[in-house]
C-alpha cells in the first residue's frame, strides 16, 4: 500500500522544532510521504527567530509544480507562507486541485513571540482560507482573523463559527492560550472542531512544559496526513490530538527556551524494525545498546 502523499508548503526552522522540519517528522511518523515547498528560510532556535529570508514566489510555485506533476498529492498542509505575493500565487495554484484536502495553519507568530507574517501577508490569508478545507488557528490568530476578543470556550466557539461562516472551511480552533476554565476540575485545553452543523470539543489534559515549539505545525500536518490517507475528519483530528500529546510528553528538553517536541517518541524506530527481523531475536532495546556500544 502506497503512503499518503502530503505536500507541505511552509517555512524552514533551522532549530528543527517547528515549520517544515516538524511537518516532515510528523508526516513520516504517521505513515505518510512528505514533500515540501519551502516558502521562507529562518535562522531560528528555541529562544526566537533571528532572521527570515523569504523564498521568491516563482521558486515556491516551482517546488509545488515539481511535486504535483510527478509524484502527485493526496493532501496539502500550509504553514508559514512568506509573503502576500506568495499567498496569492499559492492559493491560485491550489484552487486548480480536484478533491484534495487542504489544511491551512495561519501562522503569524512563533512560539517565542517572533513575528512570522506582516500585515500584508495576513491580509492575503483570505485567499488561502478560500481554498482551504480545514483552518487551524490558535486564539491570537483567530482574534486577528475575526476582530473578536476570545477569553473563554464560548467566545472561542463563536469566533470559530464566524470564521466558518465567512470561509466555508472547517475550523479547528485551538484553545491552548485560553485561561483555565472555571468548570474544569483539572487543567484542560479545549480545542474545537467546528463544521456547518456540529461542534466537537476536544478537552485534552494540559501538559505543563516549556518544550512546546511546533505544536501548531505538528497538529495541522497530522490532520493533513490523516485526511490524505483516507481517514474521516473526526478520526484524523482524534489521531492528531493523540499524536501531539504523545510528542509533548516525549520532548527531549533541548535548548534554553521553547524547546522542540519529541516526534520520534523517545525511540529509534529503525531499531524496532531490526528487532522484528533480526535472526538472533534481540529486542529493540538490546539492538539499540548493541549499536551504542560501537559508537
C-alpha positions in Angstrom: 0.0 0.0 0.0 1.4 3.4 -1.0 1.7 6.1 1.7 -0.4 9.2 1.6 1.4 11.9 -0.4 1.4 15.1 1.7 2.6 18.4 0.2 3.8 20.8 2.9 4.0 24.5 2.0 5.8 26.2 4.8 8.9 27.8 6.2 12.1 26.1 7.4 13.0 26.2 11.1 16.8 25.9 11.5 16.3 24.7 15.0 14.3 21.8 13.9 11.4 22.3 16.3 8.7 23.7 14.0 8.0 24.5 10.4 9.0 22.2 7.6 11.1 20.1 10.0 8.3 19.4 12.4 6.0 18.8 9.4 8.3 16.2 7.8 8.7 14.3 11.1 5.0 14.3 11.8 4.0 13.1 8.3 6.7 10.4 8.4 5.8 9.1 11.9 2.2 8.8 10.8 3.0 6.8 7.7 2.8 9.5 5.0 5.3 10.6 2.4 6.3 14.2 3.0 7.0 16.6 0.1 7.9 20.2 0.6 7.7 23.7 -1.0 9.7 25.9 1.3 8.4 29.5 1.5 11.0 31.0 3.8 14.3 30.2 5.4 14.6 31.2 9.1 17.5 31.5 11.4 15.7 30.2 14.4 16.3 28.3 17.7 14.4 27.8 21.0 15.0 31.4 22.0 13.5 33.1 19.0 13.8 34.0 15.3 17.0 35.7 14.5 16.4 36.2 10.7 13.9 35.5 8.0 14.6 35.2 4.2 11.5 34.7 2.1 11.9 32.4 -0.9 10.9 34.1 -4.2 7.3 33.3 -5.2 8.3 31.7 -8.5 10.6 29.2 -6.7 7.8 28.3 -4.3 5.5 27.6 -7.2 8.2 25.6 -9.0 8.6 23.4 -5.9 4.8 22.8 -5.8 4.7 22.0 -9.5 7.6 19.6 -9.3 5.8 17.6 -6.7 2.3 17.6 -8.2 3.4 16.9 -11.8 5.4 13.8 -10.9 4.5 12.3 -7.6 1.0 13.6 -7.1 -0.6 14.8 -3.9 -3.3 13.4 -1.5 -3.4 16.3 0.9 -1.8 19.7 1.4 -0.6 21.4 4.6 0.1 25.2 4.5 2.0 26.9 7.3 4.2 30.0 7.2 3.6 31.5 3.8 6.4 34.1 3.5 4.8 37.0 1.6 1.5 38.3 0.4 2.5 37.7 -3.2 3.3 34.0 -2.4 0.0 33.6 -0.5 -2.0 34.8 -3.6 0.0 32.7 -6.0 -0.2 29.6 -3.9 -4.0 30.0 -3.5 -4.4 30.3 -7.3 -2.4 27.1 -7.9 -4.1 25.1 -5.2 -7.6 26.2 -6.4 -6.8 24.0 -9.5 -6.6 20.8 -7.5 -9.5 18.5 -7.5 -10.7 16.7 -4.3 -7.5 17.3 -2.4 -8.0 18.3 1.3 -6.0 21.4 2.2 -5.2 22.2 5.8 -4.2 25.8 6.5 -2.4 26.7 9.7 -2.5 30.6 9.6 0.9 31.1 11.2 1.5 34.7 12.3 3.8 34.5 15.4 6.3 31.8 16.5 6.0 30.2 20.0 8.8 32.5 21.1 6.7 35.6 20.1 8.6 36.4 17.0 6.6 37.8 14.1 6.4 35.4 11.1 3.8 37.3 8.9 3.5 41.0 8.3 0.1 42.8 7.9 0.0 42.5 4.1 0.6 38.7 4.3 -2.1 38.3 7.0 -4.5 40.2 4.8 -3.6 37.8 1.9 -4.7 34.9 4.1 -8.2 35.4 2.8 -7.1 33.9 -0.5 -5.7 30.8 1.2 -8.7 30.4 3.5 -11.0 30.5 0.5 -9.3 27.3 -0.9 -8.8 25.5 2.5 -10.7 22.5 3.6 -9.6 23.0 7.3 -8.2 26.0 9.0 -6.4 25.6 12.4 -6.0 28.9 14.2 -4.9 29.3 17.8 -6.6 32.0 19.9 -4.4 35.0 18.9 -4.7 34.0 15.3 -8.4 33.6 15.5 -8.7 37.0 17.2 -6.7 38.6 14.4 -8.7 36.9 11.7 -12.1 37.8 13.2 -11.5 41.0 15.1 -13.1 39.4 18.2 -11.7 39.1 21.8 -11.6 35.5 23.0 -11.4 34.8 26.7 -13.3 31.5 27.2 -14.6 28.5 25.3 -17.9 30.1 24.4 -16.1 33.0 22.8 -13.7 30.6 21.0 -16.7 28.7 19.5 -18.4 32.0 18.5 -15.3 33.3 16.7 -14.7 29.9 15.1 -18.2 29.8 13.8 -17.9 33.3 12.4 -14.7 32.2 10.5 -16.5 29.1 9.4 -19.4 31.2 8.1 -17.1 33.5 6.3 -14.8 30.9 4.6 -16.9 27.8 4.3 -14.0 25.8 5.7 -14.0 23.5 8.8 -12.4 25.4 11.7 -10.2 23.6 14.2 -9.9 26.3 16.8 -7.1 25.7 19.2 -7.7 26.8 22.8 -4.2 26.4 24.3 -3.9 30.1 25.0 -7.2 30.3 27.0 -7.0 30.6 30.8 -8.2 27.7 33.0 -11.9 27.4 32.6 -13.9 27.6 35.8 -16.0 24.5 35.2 -12.9 22.2 34.5 -12.0 20.1 37.5 -8.4 19.7 36.2 -6.2 21.6 33.8 -7.6 21.1 30.3 -7.1 22.5 26.8 -10.3 22.9 24.8 -9.8 22.5 21.0 -13.0 22.9 19.0 -13.7 21.2 15.7 -16.4 23.4 14.1 -18.3 22.3 11.0 -21.5 23.5 9.5 -23.8 21.6 11.7 -21.6 20.3 14.6 -19.1 21.4 17.2 -16.8 18.8 18.8 -14.9 19.8 22.0 -11.5 18.0 22.3 -10.9 18.6 26.0 -7.4 17.2 26.5 -5.2 17.3 29.5 -2.9 20.3 29.6 0.8 19.3 29.7 2.8 21.9 31.5 6.1 22.2 29.6 8.3 24.8 28.0 9.0 22.3 25.2 6.0 23.1 23.0 7.7 24.6 20.0 5.9 23.4 16.8 2.6 22.2 18.3 0.5 24.0 15.7 2.7 22.8 12.8 2.5 19.2 14.1 -1.3 19.2 14.7 -2.0 20.6 11.2 0.4 18.2 9.5 -1.1 15.3 11.4 -4.6 16.2 10.3 -3.5 16.5 6.7 -1.8 13.2 6.9 -5.0 11.6 8.2 -7.2 13.2 5.6 -4.7 12.3 2.8 -4.7 8.7 4.0 -8.5 8.4 3.8 -9.4 9.0 7.4 -12.6 10.9 8.2 -12.2 14.4 9.6 -13.1 13.2 13.1 -10.7 10.3 13.0 -7.9 12.5 11.6 -8.5 15.1 14.4 -8.6 12.3 17.0 -5.3 10.9 15.9 -3.7 14.3 15.6 -4.6 15.3 19.1 -3.2 12.0 20.4 0.0 12.4 18.5 0.6 16.0 19.8 0.0 14.9 23.4 2.5 12.0 22.9 5.2 14.1 21.3 4.8 16.8 24.0 5.3 14.1 26.7 8.4 12.8 24.8 10.1 16.2 24.5 13.9 15.7 24.9 14.4 19.0 26.7 16.8 20.7 24.2 17.7 24.3 24.1 17.4 27.2 26.6 13.9 28.4 25.6 10.8 26.9 24.0 12.3 23.5 23.1 11.3 21.1 20.4 8.9 18.2 21.0 9.9 14.5 20.7 8.4 13.5 17.3 10.2 10.1 17.5 8.5 9.5 20.9 11.9 8.7 22.6 12.5 5.8 20.3 14.8 5.0 17.4 12.3 3.4 15.0 15.0 1.7 13.0 15.9 -0.5 15.9 12.4 -1.7 16.2 12.4 -2.7 12.6 15.7 -4.6 13.1 14.3 -6.3 16.2 11.4 -7.6 14.0 13.7 -9.2 11.5 17.0 -9.9 13.4 17.6 -13.6 13.4 19.0 -13.6 16.9 15.7 -12.4 18.3 17.1 -9.4 20.1 14.6 -6.9 21.2 14.8 -3.2 20.2 16.4 -2.1 23.5 19.2 -4.7 23.1 19.7 -3.7 19.5 20.0 0.0 20.5 22.5 -0.9 23.2 24.5 -3.0 20.6 24.9 -0.1 18.3 25.5 2.4 21.1 28.4 0.2 22.3 30.1 0.6 19.0 29.5 4.4 18.8 
